[in-house]
């Protein structure tokens, strides 16, 4: 006989992920004030994740984050929200350093 009823979902649902990439740029000018050379350094990715359920990370964590991140990942912010009549929600964000 099969069982019928309501099942409480305990998993986490990720609704959106945003990732941006940036780098510092060092520019060297020629002595006549024209452009000489430029080099990018200190590459960094910042990310934000929003979802429902219980967040699977903590501030200061350094291993969890969106799978497309590379290098050292650090969680810098975690926000949890509860609202009557809705699933719990969360947001977390952080930075990843691909060359670290």
Residue frames relative to the residue before (quaternion, step in Angstrom):
aa qw qx qy qz dx dy dz
X 1.0000 0.0000 0.0000 0.0000 0.00 0.00 0.00
X 0.3542 -0.7411 0.5287 0.2141 3.57 -0.86 0.91
X 0.4205 -0.6925 0.5343 0.2412 3.52 -1.27 0.53
X 0.1094 -0.7781 0.6170 0.0439 3.55 -1.01 0.87
X 0.3728 0.7249 -0.5201 0.2549 3.58 -0.91 0.81
X 0.5951 -0.5381 0.4515 0.3905 3.53 -1.32 -0.27
X 0.1649 -0.7875 0.5897 0.0699 3.53 -0.86 0.97
X 0.3607 -0.7167 0.5579 0.2120 3.57 -0.88 0.96
X 0.2732 -0.7603 0.5681 0.1568 3.57 -0.75 1.03
X 0.1471 -0.8131 0.5608 0.0523 3.55 -0.75 1.04
X 0.5003 0.6626 -0.4260 0.3595 3.59 1.23 -0.03
X 0.4482 -0.6589 0.5382 0.2742 3.49 -1.37 0.16
X 0.1946 -0.7722 0.5983 0.0894 3.55 -0.98 0.93
X 0.2123 -0.7561 0.6061 0.1261 3.57 -0.80 1.01
X 0.2382 -0.8030 0.5363 0.1044 3.57 -0.68 1.13
X 0.8129 -0.0758 0.0612 0.5742 3.62 0.96 -0.73
X 0.1105 -0.7534 0.6459 0.0545 3.51 -1.28 0.63
X 0.0492 -0.7793 0.6247 0.0096 3.57 -0.90 0.96
X 0.0095 -0.7899 0.6125 -0.0286 3.57 -0.86 1.01
X 0.0087 -0.7774 0.6288 0.0100 3.57 -0.97 0.86
X 0.2553 -0.7681 0.5733 0.1269 3.54 -1.16 0.64
X 0.0263 0.7949 -0.6055 0.0270 3.55 -1.09 0.69
X 0.0849 -0.7700 0.6294 0.0610 3.54 -1.34 0.27
X 0.4434 -0.6264 0.5644 0.3042 3.53 -1.27 0.48
X 0.1794 -0.7823 0.5880 0.1007 3.57 -1.09 0.64
X 0.1785 -0.7559 0.6229 0.0938 3.56 -0.93 0.98
X 0.1024 -0.7980 0.5936 0.0177 3.58 -0.76 1.09
X 0.1474 -0.7629 0.6255 0.0704 3.55 -0.97 0.95
X 0.2403 -0.7783 0.5688 0.1135 3.55 -0.72 1.11
X 0.5065 -0.6118 0.5136 0.3246 3.57 -1.23 0.54
X 0.6531 -0.5252 0.3689 0.4018 3.59 -1.21 0.30
X 0.6833 0.4375 -0.2931 0.5057 3.61 1.21 -0.40
X 0.5496 -0.6663 0.3318 0.3793 3.59 1.34 0.51
X 0.4851 0.6067 -0.4828 0.4043 3.60 1.11 0.51
X 0.6741 -0.5022 0.3633 0.4018 3.53 -1.29 0.33
X 0.2103 -0.7823 0.5767 0.1057 3.57 -0.94 0.92
X 0.7468 -0.2608 0.2372 0.5638 3.54 0.32 -1.29
X 0.1039 -0.7642 0.6307 0.0865 3.52 -1.31 0.35
X 0.0236 -0.7906 0.6119 -0.0032 3.54 -1.11 0.69
X 0.3422 -0.7236 0.5653 0.1993 3.56 -0.95 0.94
X 0.0619 0.7780 -0.6226 0.0575 3.58 -1.10 0.75
X 0.7892 0.3011 -0.2425 0.4771 3.57 -1.32 0.18
X 0.0441 0.8156 -0.5695 0.0924 3.56 0.67 1.14
X 0.0204 0.7980 -0.5996 0.0574 3.57 -1.02 0.85
X 0.1630 -0.7411 0.6408 0.1162 3.55 -1.18 0.66
X 0.1237 -0.7556 0.6363 0.0942 3.58 -0.98 0.83
X 0.0526 -0.8170 0.5742 -0.0065 3.56 -1.05 0.74
X 0.1156 -0.7546 0.6426 0.0657 3.51 -1.34 0.45
X 0.0899 -0.7850 0.6127 0.0155 3.58 -0.96 0.93
X 0.0605 -0.7799 0.6226 0.0192 3.58 -0.97 0.92
X 0.1735 0.8050 -0.5528 0.1278 3.55 -1.01 0.77
X 0.4679 -0.6360 0.5366 0.2977 3.52 -1.39 -0.22
X 0.6506 0.4825 -0.3914 0.4367 3.55 -1.15 0.66
X 0.6701 -0.4503 0.3838 0.4482 3.53 -1.09 -0.78
X 0.4379 -0.6950 0.4875 0.2959 3.62 -0.75 0.93
X 0.3551 -0.7649 0.5072 0.1777 3.54 -1.00 0.84
X 0.6724 0.4518 -0.2850 0.5123 3.59 1.25 0.36
X 0.2174 -0.7405 0.6160 0.1581 3.53 -1.35 0.18
X 0.6145 -0.5341 0.4187 0.4023 3.58 -1.20 0.51
X 0.7723 0.3001 -0.2533 0.4994 3.54 -0.93 0.92
X 0.4631 0.6728 -0.4495 0.3618 3.58 1.27 -0.16
X 0.1511 -0.8306 0.5323 0.0623 3.55 -1.01 0.69
X 0.6780 0.4799 -0.3253 0.4518 3.61 1.10 0.41
X 0.7094 0.4473 -0.2677 0.4744 3.61 1.10 -0.48
X 0.3328 0.7037 -0.5795 0.2415 3.53 -1.12 0.72
X 0.7173 -0.4091 0.3042 0.4750 3.58 -1.21 0.06
X 0.5671 -0.6584 0.3847 0.3112 3.58 -0.95 0.89
X 0.6453 0.5355 -0.3417 0.4243 3.63 1.12 -0.37
X 0.5175 0.6232 -0.4255 0.4035 3.59 1.26 0.08
X 0.1989 -0.7730 0.5941 0.1001 3.54 -1.15 0.67
X 0.7897 0.3480 -0.2435 0.4427 3.55 -1.25 0.49
X 0.7751 -0.3107 0.2723 0.4781 3.54 -1.23 -0.62
X 0.1068 -0.7973 0.5938 0.0181 3.60 -0.69 1.14
X 0.0352 -0.7930 0.6081 -0.0081 3.58 -0.86 0.99
X 0.3132 -0.7315 0.5809 0.1715 3.57 -0.85 1.05
X 0.1506 -0.8343 0.5278 0.0516 3.60 -0.60 1.13
X 0.8088 0.0972 -0.0324 0.5791 3.61 1.16 -0.42
X 0.0052 0.7643 -0.6448 0.0094 3.57 -1.06 0.85
X 0.0392 -0.7918 0.6092 -0.0178 3.56 -0.86 1.02
X 0.1058 -0.7837 0.6110 0.0366 3.58 -0.88 1.01
X 0.0694 -0.8049 0.5891 0.0170 3.60 -0.98 0.84
X 0.1018 -0.7631 0.6360 0.0524 3.53 -1.15 0.75
X 0.0008 0.7875 -0.6152 0.0374 3.54 -0.97 0.91
X 0.5172 -0.6475 0.4577 0.3222 3.58 -0.88 0.88
X 0.8245 0.2320 -0.1828 0.4826 3.57 -0.81 0.97
X 0.7242 0.3497 -0.2378 0.5447 3.59 1.26 0.05
X 0.6010 -0.5304 0.4441 0.4004 3.53 -1.29 0.27
X 0.5720 -0.5463 0.4673 0.3949 3.57 -1.19 0.47
X 0.1485 -0.7843 0.5951 0.0933 3.58 -1.08 0.63
X 0.1032 -0.7877 0.6049 0.0549 3.53 -1.27 0.36
X 0.0912 -0.7293 0.6719 0.0909 3.50 -1.42 0.30
X 0.0798 0.7685 -0.6348 -0.0059 3.54 -1.11 0.62
X 0.0890 -0.7942 0.6007 0.0223 3.51 -1.18 0.62
X 0.0703 0.8046 -0.5867 0.0581 3.52 -1.25 0.31
X 0.4364 -0.6632 0.5465 0.2664 3.48 -1.38 -0.31
X 0.1430 -0.7619 0.6258 0.0861 3.53 -1.21 0.61
X 0.1870 -0.7742 0.5992 0.0817 3.53 -0.99 0.90
X 0.3156 -0.8249 0.4349 0.1758 3.60 -0.02 1.29
X 0.7433 0.3911 -0.2292 0.4919 3.61 1.08 -0.59
X 0.4975 0.6573 -0.4299 0.3683 3.60 1.23 0.22
